Amino acid sequence: MNSVIEVAALRKTFKGHDGTSRAVLKNLDLTVGAGEFLCILGPSGCGKSTLLNVLAGLDKVYEGRASVSGGRVGYLFQEPRLLPWLTANGNLDFALASCKVPTSRWSELKSRYLAMAGLSEFRDYYPHQISGGMAQRLALVRALCVEPGILLMDEPFSGLDEITARRIRSDLLAIWRETRKTIVFVTHNAYEACFLADRILVMSGGAFQHEMRVPIARPRSYDDPAIFTFSRDVIKAFGDEIERDPVPSAATESGSVNNLDRHTAARMNI
């Protein structure tokens, strides 16, 4: 498999107002193959998003090497970041124009990816007229329409309810199987990583702590017990340092565990 992302001895330091320095990325080495689905799993603040910003070219102040080839890079953030004064169609046009995609291809690309995401009939709706899950699917369509070779995804489903997130994860895998984009997906959800990825890198304290290949055949069913078992193995192997999800406290306050995904519920022994 040809590599499209190569990172070597990557280091990134932030300086505080008091003059002290904090290492956010510590000598990272990483290779990602063309068409691979890689998940980077770790707690908030461990450097995952900083790494994506370097790969996307949004952060150019670092030491070491970060090389990205294989075409345009698409980036999907935690929030949809749609332009509220434009319709779904207008948001896609804006992205296509910004990336200088030939106008002769716009209709084809929009129709293809809107259909994949189940949004064809909502192309004339404004962001405030669609649900949060639909808005995030539209953001995914926007990222795909510009035909990136590499798609970077920064916890894109963390703000969604679990039922909606499950549906969009399945949609994402269907799109990935058809397009074979290279995907680097950041998450703090072990079950999500095990469902989506070919390979998981566990990150903590600015460094990769371990690598694990997901031994579950594709296509995968979300309710496959093997995924649950493997996610438990990931948690046991690396400890609950990879899980810093604020959802449990909110669920406890409401007196319900319905909003917890299964790996979190298992960790809480409920």
Secondary structure per residue as TSV (DSSP state, phi and psi in degrees):
chain	resnum	aa	ss	phi	psi
A	1	M	-	360.0	125.6
A	2	N	-	-70.0	138.2
A	3	S	E	-85.8	140.1
A	4	V	E	-116.1	-14.1
A	5	I	E	-129.1	127.9
A	6	E	E	-135.1	120.2
A	7	V	E	-121.3	134.4
A	8	A	E	-138.5	126.5
A	9	A	E	49.1	42.4
A	10	L	E	-76.8	126.0
A	11	R	E	-132.6	140.3
A	12	K	E	-142.1	130.4
A	13	T	E	-125.7	135.5
A	14	F	E	-105.8	139.4
A	15	K	E	-105.2	132.6
A	16	G	-	-84.1	171.0
A	17	H	T	-64.1	-24.7
A	18	D	T	-86.2	4.4
A	19	G	S	90.3	-7.2
A	20	T	-	-77.5	155.6
A	21	S	E	-115.5	146.3
A	22	R	E	-131.8	124.4
A	23	A	E	-75.7	120.2
A	24	V	E	-96.9	-37.2
A	25	L	E	-122.8	130.4
A	26	K	E	-122.3	94.4
A	27	N	E	52.1	53.7
A	28	L	E	-78.7	135.5
A	29	D	E	-120.7	132.7
A	30	L	E	-154.7	136.4
A	31	T	E	-131.2	131.2
A	32	V	E	-123.4	127.8
A	33	G	E	-83.3	155.5
A	34	A	T	-60.1	130.1
A	35	G	T	81.2	2.2
A	36	E	-	-79.4	148.2
A	37	F	E	-109.4	103.1
A	38	L	E	-107.5	131.6
A	39	C	E	-109.3	134.2
A	40	I	E	-106.6	115.9
A	41	L	E	-110.6	127.9
A	42	G	-	-178.7	167.6
A	43	P	-	-74.2	165.7
A	44	S	T	-60.3	138.7
A	45	G	T	86.3	6.4
A	46	C	S	-89.0	-4.9
A	47	G	S	110.3	4.0
A	48	K	H	-62.0	-51.2
A	49	S	H	-66.6	-35.6
A	50	T	H	-61.1	-41.6
A	51	L	H	-62.2	-44.3
A	52	L	H	-61.1	-40.0
A	53	N	H	-63.0	-35.8
A	54	V	H	-66.5	-46.2
A	55	L	H	-63.8	-33.0
A	56	A	H	-79.4	-10.1
A	57	G	T	82.9	9.2
A	58	L	S	-79.4	-24.7
A	59	D	-	-122.3	114.8
A	60	K	-	-110.5	4.9
A	61	V	-	-103.8	98.6
A	62	Y	-	-162.5	170.2
A	63	E	E	-111.0	155.4
A	64	G	E	94.5	-159.6
A	65	R	E	-130.2	137.1
A	66	A	E	-138.0	107.3
A	67	S	E	-113.5	127.3
A	68	V	E	-126.2	122.6
A	69	S	-	-126.3	-172.6
A	70	G	S	90.7	19.8
A	71	G	S	103.5	-170.1
A	72	R	-	-63.7	147.9
A	73	V	E	-103.5	126.1
A	74	G	E	-100.7	150.1
A	75	Y	E	-133.8	124.9
A	76	L	E	-113.4	118.9
A	77	F	-	-88.6	177.9
A	78	Q	S	-67.0	-32.1
A	79	E	S	-108.3	154.2
A	80	P	-	-61.7	-35.7
A	81	R	-	55.4	44.4
A	82	L	-	-82.4	152.1
A	83	L	-	-80.8	115.3
A	84	P	T	-68.7	-20.5
A	85	W	T	-88.5	0.5
A	86	L	S	-114.2	147.0
A	87	T	-	-70.3	174.1
A	88	A	H	-55.1	-46.1
A	89	N	H	-61.3	-42.2
A	90	G	H	-65.2	-37.9
A	91	N	H	-62.6	-38.9
A	92	L	H	-69.2	-41.3
A	93	D	H	-60.1	-41.6
A	94	F	H	-59.9	-44.7
A	95	A	H	-66.0	-42.7
A	96	L	H	-64.0	-41.3
A	97	A	H	-67.6	-41.0
A	98	S	H	-62.5	-34.2
A	99	C	T	-93.7	7.4
A	100	K	T	56.3	38.4
A	101	V	-	-74.8	132.6
A	102	P	-	-53.5	132.7
A	103	T	G	-61.1	-24.9
A	104	S	G	-63.6	-17.1
A	105	R	G	-103.4	-7.2
A	106	W	H	-58.5	-49.4
A	107	S	H	-60.2	-44.7
A	108	E	H	-61.8	-47.3
A	109	L	H	-66.6	-44.2
A	110	K	H	-64.0	-45.4
A	111	S	H	-62.1	-40.7
A	112	R	H	-63.8	-51.1
A	113	Y	H	-80.1	-31.1
A	114	L	H	-62.3	-40.0
A	115	A	H	-65.5	-42.6
A	116	M	H	-58.7	-37.2
A	117	A	T	-91.3	1.2
A	118	G	T	69.8	32.6
A	119	L	-	-119.1	12.3
A	120	S	G	-55.9	-39.8
A	121	E	G	-82.1	-0.6
A	122	F	G	-111.8	15.4
A	123	R	T	-66.1	-22.0
A	124	D	T	-99.8	10.1
A	125	Y	-	-89.7	148.9
A	126	Y	-	-86.8	157.8
A	127	P	G	-52.9	-35.6
A	128	H	G	-73.9	-8.9
A	129	Q	G	-96.7	0.0
A	130	I	S	-122.1	162.4
A	131	S	-	-74.7	168.9
A	132	G	H	-61.7	-40.0
A	133	G	H	-65.5	-40.0
A	134	M	H	-66.4	-38.0
A	135	A	H	-62.7	-39.4
A	136	Q	H	-71.0	-34.3
A	137	R	H	-65.4	-38.1
A	138	L	H	-64.8	-38.9
A	139	A	H	-61.9	-36.8
A	140	L	H	-66.0	-42.8
A	141	V	H	-59.7	-43.5
A	142	R	H	-58.8	-42.2
A	143	A	H	-66.8	-36.3
A	144	L	H	-79.0	-29.7
A	145	C	H	-60.8	-30.4
A	146	V	T	-83.2	6.1
A	147	E	-	55.7	59.6
A	148	P	-	-74.3	147.4
A	149	G	S	-79.0	-27.7
A	150	I	E	-128.2	134.5
A	151	L	E	-119.4	119.9
A	152	L	E	-100.4	132.0
A	153	M	E	-132.1	118.3
A	154	D	E	-105.5	91.9
A	155	E	S	42.6	53.6
A	156	P	T	-69.9	-16.9
A	157	F	T	-112.1	8.0
A	158	S	T	-68.1	-23.4
A	159	G	T	-92.3	4.1
A	160	L	S	-100.4	154.6
A	161	D	-	-65.3	156.2
A	162	E	H	-63.2	-36.2
A	163	I	H	-64.6	-45.9
A	164	T	H	-65.4	-42.2
A	165	A	H	-60.9	-40.8
A	166	R	H	-59.2	-44.9
A	167	R	H	-63.2	-41.9
A	168	I	H	-73.2	-33.3
A	169	R	H	-60.7	-43.1
A	170	S	H	-64.4	-40.0
A	171	D	H	-61.0	-42.8
A	172	L	H	-61.0	-44.0
A	173	L	H	-64.2	-37.6
A	174	A	H	-63.7	-42.3
A	175	I	H	-66.1	-41.7
A	176	W	H	-63.0	-40.9
A	177	R	H	-62.1	-36.0
A	178	E	H	-79.1	-38.4
A	179	T	H	-97.3	-24.9
A	180	R	-	56.2	39.0
A	181	K	-	-67.0	152.0
A	182	T	E	-80.6	126.6
A	183	I	E	-122.9	130.1
A	184	V	E	-114.5	113.6
A	185	F	E	-117.8	119.7
A	186	V	E	-94.7	135.8
A	187	T	E	-155.8	159.5
A	188	H	S	-113.2	12.6
A	189	N	-	-107.3	108.6
A	190	A	H	-63.0	-39.8
A	191	Y	H	-64.4	-43.1
A	192	E	H	-58.4	-45.3
A	193	A	H	-61.3	-42.9
A	194	C	H	-69.4	-31.5
A	195	F	H	-72.7	-37.4
A	196	L	H	-92.0	-39.5
A	197	A	-	-87.1	154.9
A	198	D	S	-80.8	-37.7
A	199	R	E	-144.0	142.9
A	200	I	E	-119.6	131.0
A	201	L	E	-110.4	121.6
A	202	V	E	-89.3	127.9
A	203	M	E	-120.6	136.9
A	204	S	E	-154.5	137.8
A	205	G	T	60.7	30.6
A	206	G	T	81.7	9.4
A	207	A	E	-137.9	153.8
A	208	F	E	-79.0	124.4
A	209	Q	E	-94.8	-30.6
A	210	H	E	-163.6	157.6
A	211	E	E	-125.0	138.5
A	212	M	E	-143.2	130.1
A	213	R	E	-88.0	140.3
A	214	V	-	-83.2	116.4
A	215	P	-	-90.1	31.0
A	216	I	-	-111.5	126.1
A	217	A	-	-64.9	151.6
A	218	R	S	-101.0	153.2
A	219	P	S	-70.3	153.8
A	220	R	-	-108.4	146.1
A	221	S	-	-99.4	135.6
A	222	Y	T	-61.0	-27.7
A	223	D	T	-97.6	14.4
A	224	D	-	-66.0	120.8
A	225	P	H	-57.8	-25.4
A	226	A	H	-64.4	-33.0
A	227	I	H	-68.5	-44.0
A	228	F	H	-61.4	-44.4
A	229	T	H	-62.5	-43.6
A	230	F	H	-66.9	-37.2
A	231	S	H	-65.1	-35.3
A	232	R	H	-65.7	-37.7
A	233	D	H	-63.0	-40.3
A	234	V	H	-61.4	-47.2
A	235	I	H	-63.6	-42.4
A	236	K	H	-66.0	-39.3
A	237	A	H	-69.0	-36.3
A	238	F	H	-113.0	-1.7
A	239	G	-	80.3	166.2
A	240	D	G	-80.5	12.2
A	241	E	G	-60.9	-26.9
A	242	I	G	-78.0	-7.2
A	243	E	-	-114.4	105.6
A	244	R	-	-127.5	50.2
A	245	D	-	-85.1	124.0
A	246	P	S	-74.9	-6.5
A	247	V	H	-61.0	-40.7
A	248	P	H	-54.8	-42.2
A	249	S	H	-64.4	-39.7
A	250	A	H	-64.1	-39.9
A	251	A	H	-66.8	-38.4
A	252	T	H	-64.0	-40.2
A	253	E	H	-62.3	-34.8
A	254	S	H	-83.8	-7.1
A	255	G	T	75.4	21.4
A	256	S	-	-138.7	148.6
A	257	V	-	-110.1	13.6
A	258	N	T	-65.2	-25.0
A	259	N	T	-87.4	-2.1
A	260	L	S	-87.5	138.1
A	261	D	-	-77.5	170.2
A	262	R	H	-69.6	-34.8
A	263	H	H	-68.7	-33.4
A	264	T	H	-70.6	-43.2
A	265	A	H	-60.2	-40.3
A	266	A	H	-64.6	-38.9
A	267	R	H	-65.7	-31.1
A	268	M	T	-87.5	0.8
A	269	N	T	58.2	43.8
A	270	I	-	-127.8	360.0
